[in-house]
């Protein structure tokens, strides 16, 4: 646990942090001594609404495992995206003794995914614009071709000929 790359936090049944591994310090910027005795609200980002946290706590207090993506705030104020699993800890009698959370910082992956989606959108827009331009060019080709043919037939009608020049 001390060597894990993922942050691992153990709390008591009320959610008060009892243990945090070195990865917690590296990822969040909080020292273990700052975290122990606090609740995970220490990292609350303000991104999630109350129902998000209510669902998380309702799930783990019922004895189930909660998994999902959570946005937390580092000590320096930067937001981090984390894939998290929070599990209840039970003693041999089946009583809740606390919780353990395992979180992996996926901030850079999320940024890369967003950039990839943006690039895919731009590619799709480019393809759409190219298709529209091609179709429009086909229509213009027909207009130009027929106008040139008609213009040759109306050389002796100056007003009509001038109109055909304007169309071209």
C-alpha positions as CSV (number, residue, x, y, z in Angstrom):
1,X,0.0,0.0,0.0
2,X,2.9,2.4,0.8
3,X,4.4,1.7,-2.6
4,X,1.2,1.9,-4.7
5,X,0.9,4.5,-7.4
6,X,-2.8,5.0,-6.6
7,X,-3.9,7.0,-3.6
8,X,-5.3,4.8,-0.8
9,X,-7.3,6.3,2.1
10,X,-8.8,4.5,5.0
11,X,-11.5,6.1,7.1
12,X,-13.5,5.2,10.2
13,X,-17.3,4.6,9.9
14,X,-18.0,8.4,10.1
15,X,-15.6,9.1,7.2
16,X,-12.8,10.5,9.3
17,X,-9.4,9.8,7.6
18,X,-7.3,7.3,9.6
19,X,-4.7,6.5,7.0
20,X,-3.4,7.9,3.7
21,X,-0.6,6.5,1.6
22,X,2.3,8.5,0.1
23,X,0.5,8.6,-3.3
24,X,-2.2,10.6,-1.6
25,X,0.3,13.2,-0.6
26,X,1.8,13.3,-4.1
27,X,-1.5,13.5,-5.9
28,X,-3.4,15.8,-3.6
29,X,-0.6,18.0,-2.3
30,X,-1.8,17.4,1.3
31,X,0.5,15.7,3.8
32,X,-0.7,12.7,5.7
33,X,-0.6,14.7,8.9
34,X,-2.9,17.3,7.3
35,X,-5.4,14.7,6.1
36,X,-5.6,12.4,9.1
37,X,-8.4,13.5,11.3
38,X,-10.2,15.3,8.4
39,X,-12.9,13.9,6.2
40,X,-12.6,13.5,2.4
41,X,-14.5,16.8,2.2
42,X,-11.0,18.3,2.4
43,X,-10.7,17.6,-1.3
44,X,-14.3,18.7,-2.3
45,X,-14.1,20.6,-5.6
46,X,-17.6,22.1,-5.8
47,X,-18.1,20.4,-9.2
48,X,-20.5,17.7,-7.9
49,X,-23.9,18.5,-6.4
50,X,-25.1,17.2,-3.0
51,X,-27.0,14.3,-4.6
52,X,-23.7,12.9,-6.0
53,X,-22.2,12.6,-2.6
54,X,-25.5,11.4,-1.0
55,X,-25.5,8.6,-3.6
56,X,-21.9,7.7,-2.9
57,X,-22.4,7.6,0.9
58,X,-25.7,5.7,0.6
59,X,-24.1,3.1,-1.5
60,X,-21.1,2.4,0.7
61,X,-23.0,2.6,4.0
62,X,-25.4,0.0,2.7
63,X,-22.4,-2.3,2.3
64,X,-22.0,-2.0,-1.4
65,X,-19.0,-0.8,-3.4
66,X,-19.2,2.6,-5.2
67,X,-17.1,3.2,-8.3
68,X,-17.0,6.3,-10.5
69,X,-15.2,9.3,-11.7
70,X,-14.9,12.2,-9.2
71,X,-13.4,15.7,-9.5
72,X,-11.4,16.7,-6.5
73,X,-9.4,19.8,-5.6
74,X,-5.7,19.6,-4.8
75,X,-4.2,21.7,-2.0
76,X,-2.9,24.2,-4.6
77,X,-6.5,24.6,-5.9
78,X,-6.1,22.7,-9.1
79,X,-8.9,20.3,-10.1
80,X,-8.0,16.7,-10.6
81,X,-10.1,13.9,-12.2
82,X,-9.9,10.6,-10.4
83,X,-11.3,7.2,-11.1
84,X,-12.4,6.0,-7.6
85,X,-13.6,2.9,-5.8
86,X,-14.9,3.3,-2.3
87,X,-15.5,0.1,-0.4
88,X,-17.0,-0.5,3.1
89,X,-14.7,-2.3,5.6
90,X,-16.5,-5.0,7.7
91,X,-15.2,-6.8,10.7
92,X,-15.7,-10.6,11.1
93,X,-19.1,-10.0,12.7
94,X,-20.2,-8.1,9.6
95,X,-20.2,-4.7,11.3
96,X,-19.1,-1.6,9.4
97,X,-15.7,-0.5,10.7
98,X,-14.8,2.1,8.1
99,X,-14.2,2.6,4.4
100,X,-11.3,2.3,2.0
101,X,-10.9,4.4,-1.1
102,X,-8.7,3.7,-4.0
103,X,-8.3,6.5,-6.5
104,X,-6.2,6.9,-9.7
105,X,-5.5,10.3,-11.1
106,X,-6.8,10.4,-14.7
107,X,-6.6,14.2,-15.2
108,X,-4.2,14.0,-18.2
109,X,-6.2,11.1,-19.8
110,X,-9.4,13.1,-19.5
111,X,-7.7,16.1,-21.1
112,X,-6.3,13.9,-24.0
113,X,-9.8,12.4,-24.5
114,X,-11.3,15.9,-24.7
115,X,-8.7,17.0,-27.3
116,X,-9.3,13.8,-29.3
117,X,-13.1,14.4,-29.3
118,X,-12.5,18.0,-30.4
119,X,-10.2,16.8,-33.2
120,X,-12.8,14.3,-34.3
121,X,-15.5,17.0,-34.3
122,X,-13.3,19.3,-36.4
123,X,-12.5,16.4,-38.8
124,X,-16.3,15.7,-39.1
125,X,-17.0,19.4,-39.8
126,X,-14.2,19.5,-42.4
127,X,-15.7,16.4,-44.1
128,X,-19.1,18.0,-44.1
129,X,-17.8,21.3,-45.5
130,X,-15.9,19.4,-48.2
131,X,-19.0,17.5,-49.2
132,X,-21.1,20.7,-49.3
133,X,-18.4,22.4,-51.3
134,X,-18.3,19.5,-53.7
135,X,-22.1,19.5,-54.2
136,X,-22.2,23.3,-54.5
137,X,-19.4,23.1,-57.1
138,X,-21.4,20.6,-59.1
139,X,-24.4,22.9,-59.1
140,X,-22.2,25.9,-60.1
141,X,-20.6,23.8,-62.9
142,X,-24.1,23.2,-64.4
143,X,-25.1,26.9,-64.1
144,X,-21.8,28.1,-65.7
145,X,-22.0,25.5,-68.5
146,X,-25.6,26.3,-69.4
147,X,-25.1,30.0,-69.1
148,X,-22.1,29.9,-71.5
149,X,-24.1,27.9,-74.0
150,X,-27.1,30.3,-73.7
151,X,-24.8,33.3,-73.9
152,X,-23.5,32.2,-77.3
153,X,-27.1,31.9,-78.6
154,X,-28.1,35.5,-77.5
155,X,-25.1,37.5,-78.8
156,X,-27.4,39.6,-81.0
157,X,-29.6,40.5,-77.9
158,X,-27.4,42.9,-75.9
159,X,-29.6,43.1,-72.8
160,X,-29.9,39.3,-72.5
161,X,-26.2,38.8,-73.3
162,X,-25.3,41.4,-70.6
163,X,-27.6,39.5,-68.2
164,X,-25.8,36.2,-69.0
165,X,-22.4,38.0,-68.4
166,X,-23.7,39.0,-65.0
167,X,-24.8,35.5,-64.2
168,X,-21.2,34.3,-65.1
